[in-house]
Amino acid sequence: MAAKKPWYADGVRFDCAQTGKCCTAHGKYNRVYLDDDEAAAVAKVLGITLAQLEEEHCWFEDGWRLVKFKDDACRFLEGKSCGVYEARPIQCKTWPFWKENLDRRTWKRDVEGFCKGVGRGRTFSQEEIEAIADE
């Protein structure tokens, strides 16, 4: 018996609409995680030490380093743009193609109506979507 094709088997159109909404707390999306390499890169972009980054911009929970939010948004959000764009974490680079978002109900409920970039731009193939989700 052949495996059922995922809902995104024919691809999904996406192009960032640069609204900054994905950088805000919304529903279950209320954390930005930084691994060691990402934290070091963000600190470098900001011109501060890792210790300063952690003291001023991060908090820790269950062994994870998280970015503090300000006014329900990532503290690095400047207007509608990322202030550390060149060092943004993989979590940010791979939006909206996260494994948890590839559930059809989750996509419809939490991504499609929220993100203005969905349905516009180029079509990402199933293979591209799954490779991004695996990052």
Secondary structure as UniProt FT lines:
FT   TURN            7..10
FT   STRAND          12..14
FT   HELIX           21..23
FT   TURN            27..28
FT   HELIX           36..46
FT   HELIX           50..57
FT   STRAND          58..61
FT   TURN            62..63
FT   STRAND          64..67
FT   STRAND          69..70
FT   TURN            71..72
FT   STRAND          73..74
FT   TURN            75..76
FT   STRAND          77..78
FT   TURN            79..80
FT   STRAND          81..82
FT   TURN            83..84
FT   HELIX           85..87
FT   HELIX           90..93
FT   TURN            94..96
FT   HELIX           99..102
FT   HELIX           104..106
FT   HELIX           107..112
FT   TURN            113..114
FT   TURN            116..117
FT   STRAND          118..124
FT   HELIX           126..133
//
